Amino acid sequence: MFSRRDMLQSAATGFGLLALADLLAAAEAKPTDPLAPKKPHFPAKAKRVIFLFMHGGPSHVDTFDHKPKLTEDDGKPLPFPKPRVVSGETGNLLASPWKFKRHGQSGATVSELFPHLSTVVDDLCFIKSMHGSNSRHGGALLELHTGSDTFVRPSMGSWVTYGLGTENRDLPGFVTICPSLSHGGVNNYSSAFLPAVYQGTPLGNAGISSDKATVPFIAGTTPRTQQRRELDLLGEMDRERLTHLGPDPALEGRIQSFEMAFRMQSAAPEVQDLSKETEETKTLYGLNDPVTAGFGRQCLMARRFAEAGVRFVQCSHSYHWDQHGDLRKGHGRNALAVDKPITALLTDLKRRGLLKDTLVVWGGEFGRTPTAQGKDGRDHHPHAFTYWLAGGGVRAGTTYGTTDEYGFYAATDKVHFHDLHATMLHLLGLDHTKLTYRHAGRDFRLTDVHGEVVKGVLA
């Protein structure tokens, strides 16, 4: 018969054995592949995303949101109150210096800033009622990229790869080309509390030209067989550490990053080698023109990465669109640099059969005021701006939402960044309310407690 002491000793030993068994099982289990392709929540219309980010805030009333009343009342005071909190002081109404025309069967209005893009408007779905919560670049960039302008949160590219994995295990699931070093910097493509493997991989940064935006140190000098042995030894040492100390997400992330770097040595240089493209394709993207070559190279690389199976690719035109003054010169120069490359990307994706399952998104962190700042500038404006989508299950050749007669406030069918995120995830087959990650005692998601799918833009 057991005494009380015998019973406690046996029970304690049993608990210890159970704990040891769990540790051994974890150590012996084969590591899961966090970037392996995952099934969406429901059938997807899009498999991947290309985000064309216009850093600085392009003016909606000078690009795609034509406002005849703004021209008619040029120089007059705004006839209704401005927001209580504004980015800066602005004066009277300022007409657009560019003319607008209707294009395509859809009759979409596009300003003369975008002569090339106007030829493919029937492939686009304009959202003219976008609005955000922050009038400062840093907060607005973070809200756009992460869903929060206040806290450090995973970026939308990280959420997408967390939800779907990647189609090519020899490349990262999330690539960002020439990302900004300011206004949130790395937080705009960070995985935050998601596992490190979902972090965006930057190619260059906004401070260098796109022809130098490559994966650094990708061409190793050590023979691959020796590298493999070194990685196997390092992995064995790391796994032994995990056996003794238990789960360590940071260490596991480093192991995965080493393995990814090893595999990328073969795949990444191939994708980044634009010399294999035809001269016709290079000319299409404007690589033969110094004005368009920079962003053209980004767009062509985006197509190549998307074609190779990368899940989320971002191209950033940084930081050019912030025209507080000299609007005509600044926006004129910016549009000239991106118009042809963006049109080429859409054309190239379509002729290769990729546009139907690639979601292309264009826009900035906010718009600009219909009222003048200084003599010929416009201030930051989160209360109304335009985005457009293409491919990947969107209703092409349509316009969703409106602003008031001056383009000052989003008026009908308003779309917040949270709604844009929910819609993007929906097109990828993901329910934004179910794409969650447990952290710090609660479930987090890209849209947090917000967001509605914009059904009016779905095909």
C-alpha positions, 0 to 999 in steps of 0.5 A: 500500500502506498503512503502519501509520500510514495504517492507524491513522489510517483506523481512528481516523477510522472509529471517530469517524465511527461514534460521530458517526453514532450521535449523529446517529441518536439526535438525529434519532430520534423520541422514544419515549413512555414512558407509551404503553400497553404489552402485559402479559406475559400476559392481565391480570385488572386494568387499574388499581389503587386503593390505600386506605392506612390510615396508622398501622396499623389493628388487625386484631383490632378490625376483621376478624380475630375472636378469641374466645379474646382475649375469653375471656382478656382481661387474662391474660398472653400464653401464649407468648413475644413477639418478641425485638425489639418496637416497645415494651413491652406487657402482658397480652391486651386484648379488642376493645371491639367485637362481631363478626358474620358477614355475607353469603353468605360469612359473613365476620366484620366488627366493628361498626366497619364497618357499611357495609363489612359489606354488601359482604363478598361482593365482598372477599377477606380476607388475614388472614395478612399480615406485614412486616419492620419495626415502625417507621412509616418503615421499614414504609411504605417496605417496603409502598410500595417493597419495601425498608425499607433502600434508596431504591427505586421505589414500586409505583405507579411500577413499575406505570406502568413496566410498563404505561404509562397509558391516558390520555396527558393525565393522569399514570399514577400519582396519589397523593391527600393523601400523607404528608409523614412516614415516608418522605414522597416516597420512598413515591411516588418513581420513584427510579432509574426514569425520572422520568416514572413518578414519582407525581403528588401531589394535596395532602398529608396536611397539607391537606383533600382539597377543596384536594388538586388539581394546583397551578397547573393553570389557566395564564394564558398563552395555550395557543398561546404556551405551545406555542411556548415549549415547542417552543423549550425542547424544541429547545434541550434536544434540541440539548444532548442531541445534544452531551452525550449521554443525560441522563435528568434532562433528558429527564425534565424535557422529559416533565414539561413536556409532561405539564403542558401536556396536563394543563391540559385533562384534570385540571380536568375530572377533579377537578370533582366538581360534575358528579356527581349529588347521589345520588353525592355523598351515597353517598360522604358528601360531605354529612357533615363526618365522611365528606366528607374521605375521601369526596372522595378516594374519589370522585376515585379513581374519576374518575381510574381511570375516566379511565385513570390506572393507579395511584391511591392514597388515604391516610387519614393519619396517624390509625390509630396508637392507642397509647392510647384505642383505642376513641375513635381507631379508632371515629373513624377507621372512621366517617370511611372506612367509608361512602366505601370502601363507596361506592367499591366500589358505584360501581365495580361499578355502572359496570362498573369493579370487574371490571378495577380492583384495590382494595387496603385496608390499613396498614403493619402491624397492632397488638398483641393485648396492651395498651399502657398502659391501652387502647392497642395497639402496632405489630405487623408479625407479623400483620395483615389486608388485603383485595382487591376486583375485578380478578380476585381470588376474591371472598367468600373468606378466605385465611390465618389467625393464631393464636388470639390474632391475634399471629402469622400462622399459616397461608398467610403472606403477606409484602409481597413476596408481595402485590406479586407478586400485584398485578403478576400480576393486572395481567398482569405477571410480577414476576420479569421486570419489571426495570430495569437500574441500577448494574450489576444488574437490579432489580425491585419484589420484588427476590429475593423474592415468590411469587404468592398463587394462593389469592386468584386467581379 
